[in-house]
Amino acid sequence: MPRFLIEVEHDAEQVACARAVDAFFKTGSHFFTHADWGCYDGEHKGWIIVEVDSRNDAKAIVPPIFRARAKVIQLNAFSQEQLDEIIASHKP
């Protein structure tokens, strides 16, 4: 199943951080009660990784108030064999 990183940005004020986290908690979603946040380091975003069928499914998990600002990134890993093939295909 595809994995997606969901990044949700919110305003920088302390109360905005609290409201964002509170909104995530109130969704009742296991995903959002375990989100990681960068607020204490000045990065006013939350991140979660989910396994769902599609990008649209991942975005639908985000509370509606944050959905427009959410960034959804499909994750992948590379094997050494894949890297070797890519590099070999680009040699002159």
Backbone atoms as SQL, in Angstrom:
CREATE TABLE atoms (id INTEGER PRIMARY KEY, chain TEXT, resi INTEGER, resn TEXT, atom TEXT, x REAL, y REAL, z REAL);
INSERT INTO atoms VALUES
  (1, 'A', 1, 'MET', 'N', 0.864, -1.181, 0.000),
  (2, 'A', 1, 'MET', 'CA', 0.000, 0.000, 0.000),
  (3, 'A', 1, 'MET', 'C', 0.905, 1.237, 0.000),
  (4, 'A', 2, 'PRO', 'N', 0.566, 2.257, -0.775),
  (5, 'A', 2, 'PRO', 'CA', 1.386, 3.472, -0.822),
  (6, 'A', 2, 'PRO', 'C', 1.444, 4.181, 0.536),
  (7, 'A', 3, 'ARG', 'N', 2.587, 4.804, 0.775),
  (8, 'A', 3, 'ARG', 'CA', 2.772, 5.600, 2.002),
  (9, 'A', 3, 'ARG', 'C', 2.876, 7.070, 1.612),
  (10, 'A', 4, 'PHE', 'N', 2.290, 7.915, 2.444),
  (11, 'A', 4, 'PHE', 'CA', 2.280, 9.346, 2.194),
  (12, 'A', 4, 'PHE', 'C', 2.683, 10.105, 3.446),
  (13, 'A', 5, 'LEU', 'N', 3.477, 11.147, 3.236),
  (14, 'A', 5, 'LEU', 'CA', 3.789, 12.099, 4.289),
  (15, 'A', 5, 'LEU', 'C', 2.805, 13.246, 4.134),
  (16, 'A', 6, 'ILE', 'N', 2.083, 13.546, 5.200),
  (17, 'A', 6, 'ILE', 'CA', 1.160, 14.678, 5.189),
  (18, 'A', 6, 'ILE', 'C', 1.779, 15.773, 6.040),
  (19, 'A', 7, 'GLU', 'N', 1.933, 16.944, 5.442),
  (20, 'A', 7, 'GLU', 'CA', 2.484, 18.102, 6.135),
  (21, 'A', 7, 'GLU', 'C', 1.389, 19.158, 6.218),
  (22, 'A', 8, 'VAL', 'N', 1.116, 19.605, 7.429),
  (23, 'A', 8, 'VAL', 'CA', 0.055, 20.579, 7.637),
  (24, 'A', 8, 'VAL', 'C', 0.650, 21.820, 8.301),
  (25, 'A', 9, 'GLU', 'N', 0.571, 22.923, 7.591),
  (26, 'A', 9, 'GLU', 'CA', 1.097, 24.192, 8.092),
  (27, 'A', 9, 'GLU', 'C', 0.001, 24.954, 8.831),
  (28, 'A', 10, 'HIS', 'N', 0.424, 25.722, 9.834),
  (29, 'A', 10, 'HIS', 'CA', -0.508, 26.589, 10.539),
  (30, 'A', 10, 'HIS', 'C', 0.195, 27.894, 10.892),
  (31, 'A', 11, 'ASP', 'N', -0.565, 28.873, 11.329),
  (32, 'A', 11, 'ASP', 'CA', 0.006, 30.179, 11.660),
  (33, 'A', 11, 'ASP', 'C', 0.988, 30.062, 12.817),
  (34, 'A', 12, 'ALA', 'N', 1.886, 31.049, 12.905),
  (35, 'A', 12, 'ALA', 'CA', 3.010, 30.976, 13.833),
  (36, 'A', 12, 'ALA', 'C', 2.696, 31.380, 15.272),
  (37, 'A', 13, 'GLU', 'N', 1.574, 31.998, 15.526),
  (38, 'A', 13, 'GLU', 'CA', 1.284, 32.422, 16.896),
  (39, 'A', 13, 'GLU', 'C', 1.084, 31.201, 17.791),
  (40, 'A', 14, 'GLN', 'N', 1.470, 31.345, 19.069),
  (41, 'A', 14, 'GLN', 'CA', 1.365, 30.226, 20.006),
  (42, 'A', 14, 'GLN', 'C', -0.059, 29.689, 20.091),
  (43, 'A', 15, 'VAL', 'N', -1.038, 30.591, 20.105),
  (44, 'A', 15, 'VAL', 'CA', -2.427, 30.135, 20.189),
  (45, 'A', 15, 'VAL', 'C', -2.825, 29.376, 18.917),
  (46, 'A', 16, 'ALA', 'N', -2.258, 29.742, 17.769),
  (47, 'A', 16, 'ALA', 'CA', -2.544, 29.022, 16.522),
  (48, 'A', 16, 'ALA', 'C', -1.997, 27.595, 16.601),
  (49, 'A', 17, 'CYS', 'N', -0.824, 27.441, 17.216),
  (50, 'A', 17, 'CYS', 'CA', -0.260, 26.101, 17.409),
  (51, 'A', 17, 'CYS', 'C', -1.207, 25.254, 18.254),
  (52, 'A', 18, 'ALA', 'N', -1.637, 25.828, 19.367),
  (53, 'A', 18, 'ALA', 'CA', -2.522, 25.095, 20.279),
  (54, 'A', 18, 'ALA', 'C', -3.830, 24.731, 19.586),
  (55, 'A', 19, 'ARG', 'N', -4.366, 25.648, 18.813),
  (56, 'A', 19, 'ARG', 'CA', -5.627, 25.374, 18.113),
  (57, 'A', 19, 'ARG', 'C', -5.453, 24.291, 17.051),
  (58, 'A', 20, 'ALA', 'N', -4.318, 24.324, 16.366),
  (59, 'A', 20, 'ALA', 'CA', -4.060, 23.309, 15.340),
  (60, 'A', 20, 'ALA', 'C', -3.970, 21.921, 15.971),
  (61, 'A', 21, 'VAL', 'N', -3.181, 21.806, 17.027),
  (62, 'A', 21, 'VAL', 'CA', -3.031, 20.514, 17.690),
  (63, 'A', 21, 'VAL', 'C', -4.372, 20.065, 18.264),
  (64, 'A', 22, 'ASP', 'N', -5.113, 20.984, 18.856),
  (65, 'A', 22, 'ASP', 'CA', -6.424, 20.660, 19.419),
  (66, 'A', 22, 'ASP', 'C', -7.375, 20.149, 18.333),
  (67, 'A', 23, 'ALA', 'N', -7.355, 20.793, 17.170),
  (68, 'A', 23, 'ALA', 'CA', -8.217, 20.354, 16.065),
  (69, 'A', 23, 'ALA', 'C', -7.852, 18.938, 15.630),
  (70, 'A', 24, 'PHE', 'N', -6.560, 18.641, 15.613),
  (71, 'A', 24, 'PHE', 'CA', -6.124, 17.297, 15.237),
  (72, 'A', 24, 'PHE', 'C', -6.591, 16.286, 16.278),
  (73, 'A', 25, 'PHE', 'N', -6.409, 16.610, 17.560),
  (74, 'A', 25, 'PHE', 'CA', -6.840, 15.692, 18.619),
  (75, 'A', 25, 'PHE', 'C', -8.339, 15.435, 18.556),
  (76, 'A', 26, 'LYS', 'N', -9.096, 16.473, 18.265),
  (77, 'A', 26, 'LYS', 'CA', -10.550, 16.348, 18.276),
  (78, 'A', 26, 'LYS', 'C', -11.093, 15.567, 17.082),
  (79, 'A', 27, 'THR', 'N', -10.257, 15.310, 16.083),
  (80, 'A', 27, 'THR', 'CA', -10.720, 14.475, 14.968),
  (81, 'A', 27, 'THR', 'C', -10.935, 13.053, 15.434),
  (82, 'A', 28, 'GLY', 'N', -10.230, 12.690, 16.515),
  (83, 'A', 28, 'GLY', 'CA', -10.327, 11.325, 17.022),
  (84, 'A', 28, 'GLY', 'C', -9.505, 10.335, 16.218),
  (85, 'A', 29, 'SER', 'N', -8.821, 10.820, 15.194),
  (86, 'A', 29, 'SER', 'CA', -8.027, 9.950, 14.343),
  (87, 'A', 29, 'SER', 'C', -6.724, 9.557, 15.036),
  (88, 'A', 30, 'HIS', 'N', -6.423, 8.285, 15.020),
  (89, 'A', 30, 'HIS', 'CA', -5.165, 7.793, 15.577),
  (90, 'A', 30, 'HIS', 'C', -3.987, 8.500, 14.902),
  (91, 'A', 31, 'PHE', 'N', -4.107, 8.730, 13.604),
  (92, 'A', 31, 'PHE', 'CA', -3.026, 9.390, 12.875),
  (93, 'A', 31, 'PHE', 'C', -2.672, 10.735, 13.515),
  (94, 'A', 32, 'PHE', 'N', -3.687, 11.532, 13.769),
  (95, 'A', 32, 'PHE', 'CA', -3.418, 12.894, 14.206),
  (96, 'A', 32, 'PHE', 'C', -3.099, 13.027, 15.680),
  (97, 'A', 33, 'THR', 'N', -3.494, 12.050, 16.473),
  (98, 'A', 33, 'THR', 'CA', -3.098, 12.117, 17.878),
  (99, 'A', 33, 'THR', 'C', -1.629, 11.730, 18.028),
  (100, 'A', 34, 'HIS', 'N', -1.029, 11.216, 16.959),
  (101, 'A', 34, 'HIS', 'CA', 0.383, 10.842, 16.977),
  (102, 'A', 34, 'HIS', 'C', 1.214, 11.665, 15.985),
  (103, 'A', 35, 'ALA', 'N', 0.720, 12.825, 15.606),
  (104, 'A', 35, 'ALA', 'CA', 1.457, 13.699, 14.686),
  (105, 'A', 35, 'ALA', 'C', 2.698, 14.242, 15.378),
  (106, 'A', 36, 'ASP', 'N', 3.688, 14.573, 14.588),
  (107, 'A', 36, 'ASP', 'CA', 4.886, 15.255, 15.084),
  (108, 'A', 36, 'ASP', 'C', 4.782, 16.718, 14.675),
  (109, 'A', 37, 'TRP', 'N', 5.253, 17.588, 15.561),
  (110, 'A', 37, 'TRP', 'CA', 5.125, 19.034, 15.365),
  (111, 'A', 37, 'TRP', 'C', 6.487, 19.707, 15.461),
  (112, 'A', 38, 'GLY', 'N', 6.674, 20.771, 14.693),
  (113, 'A', 38, 'GLY', 'CA', 7.940, 21.511, 14.711),
  (114, 'A', 38, 'GLY', 'C', 7.844, 22.865, 15.382),
  (115, 'A', 39, 'CYS', 'N', 6.755, 23.140, 16.057),
  (116, 'A', 39, 'CYS', 'CA', 6.478, 24.474, 16.609),
  (117, 'A', 39, 'CYS', 'C', 7.575, 24.987, 17.544),
  (118, 'A', 40, 'TYR', 'N', 8.087, 24.141, 18.414),
  (119, 'A', 40, 'TYR', 'CA', 9.091, 24.588, 19.383),
  (120, 'A', 40, 'TYR', 'C', 10.397, 24.990, 18.707),
  (121, 'A', 41, 'ASP', 'N', 10.565, 24.578, 17.455),
  (122, 'A', 41, 'ASP', 'CA', 11.770, 24.948, 16.709),
  (123, 'A', 41, 'ASP', 'C', 11.469, 26.001, 15.653),
  (124, 'A', 42, 'GLY', 'N', 10.290, 26.621, 15.739),
  (125, 'A', 42, 'GLY', 'CA', 9.928, 27.685, 14.804),
  (126, 'A', 42, 'GLY', 'C', 9.386, 27.203, 13.467),
  (127, 'A', 43, 'GLU', 'N', 9.181, 25.914, 13.333),
  (128, 'A', 43, 'GLU', 'CA', 8.629, 25.338, 12.093),
  (129, 'A', 43, 'GLU', 'C', 7.187, 24.972, 12.399),
  (130, 'A', 44, 'HIS', 'N', 6.260, 25.825, 12.031),
  (131, 'A', 44, 'HIS', 'CA', 4.863, 25.686, 12.439),
  (132, 'A', 44, 'HIS', 'C', 4.094, 24.769, 11.491),
  (133, 'A', 45, 'LYS', 'N', 4.438, 23.498, 11.627),
  (134, 'A', 45, 'LYS', 'CA', 3.862, 22.451, 10.798),
  (135, 'A', 45, 'LYS', 'C', 3.733, 21.183, 11.628),
  (136, 'A', 46, 'GLY', 'N', 2.812, 20.329, 11.196),
  (137, 'A', 46, 'GLY', 'CA', 2.682, 18.999, 11.766),
  (138, 'A', 46, 'GLY', 'C', 2.886, 17.986, 10.654),
  (139, 'A', 47, 'TRP', 'N', 3.389, 16.800, 11.017),
  (140, 'A', 47, 'TRP', 'CA', 3.651, 15.757, 10.032),
  (141, 'A', 47, 'TRP', 'C', 3.145, 14.413, 10.528),
  (142, 'A', 48, 'ILE', 'N', 2.590, 13.665, 9.602),
  (143, 'A', 48, 'ILE', 'CA', 2.244, 12.274, 9.876),
  (144, 'A', 48, 'ILE', 'C', 2.549, 11.467, 8.616),
  (145, 'A', 49, 'ILE', 'N', 2.768, 10.188, 8.812),
  (146, 'A', 49, 'ILE', 'CA', 2.945, 9.262, 7.693),
  (147, 'A', 49, 'ILE', 'C', 1.800, 8.262, 7.767),
  (148, 'A', 50, 'VAL', 'N', 1.117, 8.096, 6.631),
  (149, 'A', 50, 'VAL', 'CA', -0.025, 7.189, 6.570),
  (150, 'A', 50, 'VAL', 'C', 0.132, 6.222, 5.402),
  (151, 'A', 51, 'GLU', 'N', -0.479, 5.070, 5.551),
  (152, 'A', 51, 'GLU', 'CA', -0.571, 4.104, 4.462),
  (153, 'A', 51, 'GLU', 'C', -2.026, 4.048, 4.035),
  (154, 'A', 52, 'VAL', 'N', -2.303, 4.580, 2.856),
  (155, 'A', 52, 'VAL', 'CA', -3.654, 4.606, 2.297),
  (156, 'A', 52, 'VAL', 'C', -3.559, 4.339, 0.797),
  (157, 'A', 53, 'ASP', 'N', -4.702, 4.150, 0.161),
  (158, 'A', 53, 'ASP', 'CA', -4.718, 3.766, -1.248),
  (159, 'A', 53, 'ASP', 'C', -4.299, 4.866, -2.220),
  (160, 'A', 54, 'SER', 'N', -4.536, 6.141, -1.856),
  (161, 'A', 54, 'SER', 'CA', -4.267, 7.201, -2.817),
  (162, 'A', 54, 'SER', 'C', -3.951, 8.520, -2.130),
  (163, 'A', 55, 'ARG', 'N', -3.436, 9.458, -2.913),
  (164, 'A', 55, 'ARG', 'CA', -3.168, 10.809, -2.444),
  (165, 'A', 55, 'ARG', 'C', -4.459, 11.470, -1.946),
  (166, 'A', 56, 'ASN', 'N', -5.553, 11.241, -2.690),
  (167, 'A', 56, 'ASN', 'CA', -6.842, 11.808, -2.271),
  (168, 'A', 56, 'ASN', 'C', -7.292, 11.256, -0.927),
  (169, 'A', 57, 'ASP', 'N', -7.070, 9.964, -0.705),
  (170, 'A', 57, 'ASP', 'CA', -7.409, 9.370, 0.589),
  (171, 'A', 57, 'ASP', 'C', -6.576, 9.996, 1.706),
  (172, 'A', 58, 'ALA', 'N', -5.315, 10.254, 1.420),
  (173, 'A', 58, 'ALA', 'CA', -4.440, 10.876, 2.420),
  (174, 'A', 58, 'ALA', 'C', -4.925, 12.287, 2.740),
  (175, 'A', 59, 'LYS', 'N', -5.247, 13.052, 1.725),
  (176, 'A', 59, 'LYS', 'CA', -5.702, 14.428, 1.953),
  (177, 'A', 59, 'LYS', 'C', -7.036, 14.452, 2.701),
  (178, 'A', 60, 'ALA', 'N', -7.882, 13.462, 2.447),
  (179, 'A', 60, 'ALA', 'CA', -9.189, 13.412, 3.099),
  (180, 'A', 60, 'ALA', 'C', -9.072, 13.182, 4.604),
  (181, 'A', 61, 'ILE', 'N', -7.952, 12.662, 5.058),
  (182, 'A', 61, 'ILE', 'CA', -7.730, 12.439, 6.485),
  (183, 'A', 61, 'ILE', 'C', -7.567, 13.763, 7.233),
  (184, 'A', 62, 'VAL', 'N', -7.060, 14.773, 6.536),
  (185, 'A', 62, 'VAL', 'CA', -6.766, 16.066, 7.165),
  (186, 'A', 62, 'VAL', 'C', -8.073, 16.764, 7.547),
  (187, 'A', 63, 'PRO', 'N', -8.120, 17.339, 8.763),
  (188, 'A', 63, 'PRO', 'CA', -9.321, 18.090, 9.140),
  (189, 'A', 63, 'PRO', 'C', -9.622, 19.174, 8.089),
  (190, 'A', 64, 'PRO', 'N', -10.882, 19.361, 7.726),
  (191, 'A', 64, 'PRO', 'CA', -11.248, 20.279, 6.647),
  (192, 'A', 64, 'PRO', 'C', -10.640, 21.682, 6.771),
  (193, 'A', 65, 'ILE', 'N', -10.516, 22.202, 7.962),
  (194, 'A', 65, 'ILE', 'CA', -9.988, 23.555, 8.148),
  (195, 'A', 65, 'ILE', 'C', -8.531, 23.680, 7.685),
  (196, 'A', 66, 'PHE', 'N', -7.796, 22.568, 7.646),
  (197, 'A', 66, 'PHE', 'CA', -6.385, 22.589, 7.251),
  (198, 'A', 66, 'PHE', 'C', -6.137, 21.971, 5.881),
  (199, 'A', 67, 'ARG', 'N', -7.160, 21.417, 5.277),
  (200, 'A', 67, 'ARG', 'CA', -6.988, 20.639, 4.050),
  (201, 'A', 67, 'ARG', 'C', -6.371, 21.450, 2.909),
  (202, 'A', 68, 'ALA', 'N', -6.793, 22.698, 2.732),
  (203, 'A', 68, 'ALA', 'CA', -6.284, 23.508, 1.612),
  (204, 'A', 68, 'ALA', 'C', -4.788, 23.793, 1.740),
  (205, 'A', 69, 'ARG', 'N', -4.286, 23.861, 2.972),
  (206, 'A', 69, 'ARG', 'CA', -2.867, 24.163, 3.197),
  (207, 'A', 69, 'ARG', 'C', -2.017, 22.911, 3.359),
  (208, 'A', 70, 'ALA', 'N', -2.639, 21.744, 3.342),
  (209, 'A', 70, 'ALA', 'CA', -1.898, 20.494, 3.556),
  (210, 'A', 70, 'ALA', 'C', -1.117, 20.112, 2.305),
  (211, 'A', 71, 'LYS', 'N', 0.045, 19.559, 2.537),
  (212, 'A', 71, 'LYS', 'CA', 0.886, 19.051, 1.457),
  (213, 'A', 71, 'LYS', 'C', 0.971, 17.537, 1.630),
  (214, 'A', 72, 'VAL', 'N', 0.707, 16.798, 0.557),
  (215, 'A', 72, 'VAL', 'CA', 0.722, 15.335, 0.610),
  (216, 'A', 72, 'VAL', 'C', 1.801, 14.850, -0.347),
  (217, 'A', 73, 'ILE', 'N', 2.739, 14.088, 0.193),
  (218, 'A', 73, 'ILE', 'CA', 3.896, 13.628, -0.576),
  (219, 'A', 73, 'ILE', 'C', 3.940, 12.106, -0.528),
  (220, 'A', 74, 'GLN', 'N', 3.903, 11.481, -1.705),
  (221, 'A', 74, 'GLN', 'CA', 4.038, 10.021, -1.732),
  (222, 'A', 74, 'GLN', 'C', 5.501, 9.669, -1.474),
  (223, 'A', 75, 'LEU', 'N', 5.720, 8.734, -0.571),
  (224, 'A', 75, 'LEU', 'CA', 7.071, 8.326, -0.197),
  (225, 'A', 75, 'LEU', 'C', 7.476, 7.076, -0.946),
  (226, 'A', 76, 'ASN', 'N', 8.748, 6.951, -1.172),
  (227, 'A', 76, 'ASN', 'CA', 9.284, 5.753, -1.784),
  (228, 'A', 76, 'ASN', 'C', 10.686, 5.514, -1.243),
  (229, 'A', 77, 'ALA', 'N', 11.150, 4.306, -1.422),
  (230, 'A', 77, 'ALA', 'CA', 12.510, 3.934, -1.058),
  (231, 'A', 77, 'ALA', 'C', 13.194, 3.439, -2.324),
  (232, 'A', 78, 'PHE', 'N', 14.517, 3.459, -2.309),
  (233, 'A', 78, 'PHE', 'CA', 15.291, 2.959, -3.440),
  (234, 'A', 78, 'PHE', 'C', 16.149, 1.795, -2.980),
  (235, 'A', 79, 'SER', 'N', 16.275, 0.800, -3.833),
  (236, 'A', 79, 'SER', 'CA', 17.233, -0.275, -3.579),
  (237, 'A', 79, 'SER', 'C', 18.539, 0.100, -4.283),
  (238, 'A', 80, 'GLN', 'N', 19.610, -0.518, -3.876),
  (239, 'A', 80, 'GLN', 'CA', 20.888, -0.260, -4.541),
  (240, 'A', 80, 'GLN', 'C', 20.807, -0.663, -6.007),
  (241, 'A', 81, 'GLU', 'N', 20.076, -1.743, -6.290),
  (242, 'A', 81, 'GLU', 'CA', 19.922, -2.192, -7.675),
  (243, 'A', 81, 'GLU', 'C', 19.229, -1.120, -8.528),
  (244, 'A', 82, 'GLN', 'N', 18.177, -0.506, -7.982),
  (245, 'A', 82, 'GLN', 'CA', 17.491, 0.564, -8.716),
  (246, 'A', 82, 'GLN', 'C', 18.433, 1.739, -8.979),
  (247, 'A', 83, 'LEU', 'N', 19.211, 2.108, -7.988),
  (248, 'A', 83, 'LEU', 'CA', 20.148, 3.218, -8.155),
  (249, 'A', 83, 'LEU', 'C', 21.196, 2.900, -9.210),
  (250, 'A', 84, 'ASP', 'N', 21.716, 1.680, -9.161),
  (251, 'A', 84, 'ASP', 'CA', 22.709, 1.272, -10.151),
  (252, 'A', 84, 'ASP', 'C', 22.139, 1.355, -11.564),
  (253, 'A', 85, 'GLU', 'N', 20.876, 0.914, -11.737),
  (254, 'A', 85, 'GLU', 'CA', 20.238, 0.970, -13.062),
  (255, 'A', 85, 'GLU', 'C', 20.050, 2.411, -13.524),
  (256, 'A', 86, 'ILE', 'N', 19.630, 3.282, -12.637),
  (257, 'A', 86, 'ILE', 'CA', 19.430, 4.696, -12.993),
  (258, 'A', 86, 'ILE', 'C', 20.739, 5.334, -13.398),
  (259, 'A', 87, 'ILE', 'N', 21.766, 5.097, -12.614),
  (260, 'A', 87, 'ILE', 'CA', 23.071, 5.692, -12.908),
  (261, 'A', 87, 'ILE', 'C', 23.640, 5.133, -14.204),
  (262, 'A', 88, 'ALA', 'N', 23.509, 3.819, -14.398),
  (263, 'A', 88, 'ALA', 'CA', 24.022, 3.190, -15.623),
  (264, 'A', 88, 'ALA', 'C', 23.305, 3.706, -16.857),
  (265, 'A', 89, 'SER', 'N', 22.027, 3.999, -16.746),
  (266, 'A', 89, 'SER', 'CA', 21.266, 4.457, -17.909),
  (267, 'A', 89, 'SER', 'C', 21.604, 5.895, -18.285),
  (268, 'A', 90, 'HIS', 'N', 22.352, 6.591, -17.461),
  (269, 'A', 90, 'HIS', 'CA', 22.704, 7.985, -17.740),
  (270, 'A', 90, 'HIS', 'C', 24.198, 8.189, -17.992),
  (271, 'A', 91, 'LYS', 'N', 24.917, 7.112, -18.197),
  (272, 'A', 91, 'LYS', 'CA', 26.347, 7.222, -18.524),
  (273, 'A', 91, 'LYS', 'C', 26.488, 7.529, -20.007),
  (274, 'A', 92, 'PRO', 'N', 27.438, 8.385, -20.340),
  (275, 'A', 92, 'PRO', 'CA', 27.650, 8.706, -21.766),
  (276, 'A', 92, 'PRO', 'C', 28.172, 7.550, -22.570);
